Amino acid sequence: ALGDEDWVTVLSLAGQYAGSLGVFWILTRYKDPGDIGLTIQPGDFFYVALGLILQIALALLFLPLSDLLFPDGRPQQEVADVIANADTLFLQVALITAAVVLGPLTEELMYRGVLLRALESRGKPFALIVSSVVFAGVHLTGLDMSQLLASAAVFLPPLFALGLILAWITQRT
């Protein structure tokens, strides 16, 4: 049976993503969806696969640094701990769905849609770098706070690189 904490977690996640997606919906009422990067083309699914491959490749590239900084094993991000320690299967499925589907969807709309497009008035290179820094920086909240500097050295460069590549692809397509 689901406990009160499970429902609070699930409803909080639902509210967070409904709120974010609601803001995007409101934006499309005042602007053309294409102006803020909210269109999906059939060829975009290729880029979803490319993004997954990039994440794996970047993680492997930074593995030696991780081994150097964490000889006893790499720290997990807090979301992995939360999912692993979820009390019920329902809560685990809800958390995995949020982490694997809703989170990335919302992030793409926010960072490569709205933020990147808004910053492009200051120049494409500026928009590319700033949106990538913000994307990586937001993920600081999911790191182990007891070893923040070492965790940031392992997690942030691949996230920044992924943000740069995805922003560059967004600008090109």
C-alpha positions in Angstrom: 0.0 0.0 0.0 1.1 3.5 -0.7 2.0 5.6 2.3 1.4 9.3 2.8 5.0 10.1 1.9 4.7 8.1 -1.4 1.7 10.1 -2.4 3.3 13.4 -1.5 6.3 12.5 -3.7 4.2 11.4 -6.6 1.9 14.4 -6.4 4.9 16.8 -6.0 6.5 15.3 -9.2 3.2 15.6 -11.0 2.8 19.2 -9.9 6.3 20.1 -10.9 6.0 18.7 -14.4 2.5 19.8 -14.9 3.5 23.3 -13.9 6.5 23.4 -16.2 4.6 22.0 -19.1 1.7 24.4 -18.3 4.1 27.3 -18.6 5.2 26.1 -22.1 1.6 25.7 -23.1 0.9 29.3 -22.0 3.9 30.5 -23.9 2.6 28.9 -27.1 -0.6 30.8 -26.7 1.3 34.1 -27.2 4.0 33.0 -29.6 4.3 30.5 -32.4 5.6 27.2 -31.0 8.4 27.2 -33.6 9.6 30.5 -32.2 10.4 29.0 -28.8 11.6 25.6 -30.0 8.4 23.6 -29.3 8.1 21.7 -32.5 8.9 18.0 -33.1 10.1 16.8 -36.5 10.3 13.1 -37.5 14.1 13.4 -37.7 14.3 14.5 -34.1 14.0 10.9 -32.9 17.5 10.4 -34.4 18.8 13.1 -32.0 17.1 11.4 -29.0 19.2 8.3 -29.8 22.3 10.5 -30.4 21.7 12.1 -27.0 21.7 8.7 -25.3 24.9 7.7 -27.0 26.5 11.0 -26.1 25.7 10.6 -22.4 27.2 7.1 -22.4 30.3 8.2 -24.3 30.9 11.2 -22.1 30.4 9.1 -18.9 33.1 6.7 -20.2 35.4 9.5 -21.2 35.2 10.9 -17.6 35.5 7.5 -16.0 39.3 7.8 -15.3 38.7 11.1 -13.5 36.0 9.5 -11.5 38.3 6.6 -10.6 41.0 9.0 -9.5 38.7 11.2 -7.3 36.6 8.3 -5.9 38.9 5.2 -5.6 36.2 3.5 -3.4 33.5 3.9 -6.0 31.7 6.7 -7.7 29.1 8.6 -5.7 25.5 8.2 -7.0 23.4 11.2 -7.7 20.7 11.6 -5.1 17.9 10.6 -7.6 19.4 7.1 -7.9 19.4 6.7 -4.1 15.8 7.9 -3.9 14.7 5.5 -6.6 16.6 2.6 -5.0 15.2 3.3 -1.6 11.6 3.8 -2.7 9.2 1.8 -0.5 6.8 0.6 -3.3 7.0 -0.5 -6.9 4.4 2.2 -7.8 6.7 4.9 -6.3 9.8 3.4 -8.1 7.9 3.4 -11.4 6.7 7.0 -10.9 10.3 8.1 -10.0 11.9 6.3 -12.9 9.2 7.8 -15.3 10.0 11.3 -13.9 13.8 10.8 -14.2 13.8 9.1 -17.7 10.9 10.7 -19.5 9.4 13.8 -17.9 12.7 15.3 -16.7 14.5 15.1 -20.0 11.4 16.3 -21.9 11.0 19.3 -19.7 14.7 20.0 -19.7 14.9 20.0 -23.5 11.9 22.3 -23.7 13.4 24.6 -21.1 17.1 24.7 -22.0 17.2 24.0 -25.7 13.7 25.5 -26.4 12.9 28.6 -24.3 16.3 29.6 -22.8 18.5 29.0 -25.9 16.0 30.9 -28.1 15.7 33.8 -25.6 19.5 34.1 -25.4 20.2 34.0 -29.1 19.4 37.7 -29.4 22.9 38.2 -27.8 24.5 35.9 -30.3 24.5 32.2 -31.0 27.8 31.4 -29.3 26.7 33.3 -26.1 23.4 31.4 -26.1 25.1 28.1 -26.6 27.5 28.5 -23.7 25.2 30.2 -21.2 22.4 27.6 -21.8 24.9 24.8 -21.3 26.3 26.3 -18.1 22.8 26.7 -16.7 21.9 23.2 -17.7 25.0 21.7 -16.0 24.6 24.0 -13.0 21.0 23.0 -12.3 22.2 19.5 -11.8 24.4 20.5 -8.8 21.3 19.9 -6.7 21.4 16.2 -7.5 25.0 15.7 -6.3 26.3 14.3 -3.1 26.8 17.4 -0.9 29.4 15.8 1.4 31.8 15.6 -1.6 30.4 18.5 -3.7 33.7 19.6 -5.3 34.8 16.1 -6.4 31.3 15.2 -7.5 31.0 18.4 -9.5 34.4 17.7 -11.2 33.0 14.3 -12.3 29.4 15.2 -13.2 29.4 18.7 -14.4 31.9 18.6 -17.4 30.0 15.8 -19.1 26.7 17.6 -18.5 28.2 20.9 -19.8 29.5 19.0 -22.9 26.2 17.3 -23.5 24.4 20.7 -23.1 26.8 22.3 -25.6 26.3 19.5 -28.2 22.5 19.5 -27.8 22.4 23.3 -28.0 24.6 23.2 -31.1 22.4 20.5 -32.7 19.3 22.6 -31.8 20.8 25.7 -33.4 21.7 23.8 -36.6 18.4 22.1 -37.0 
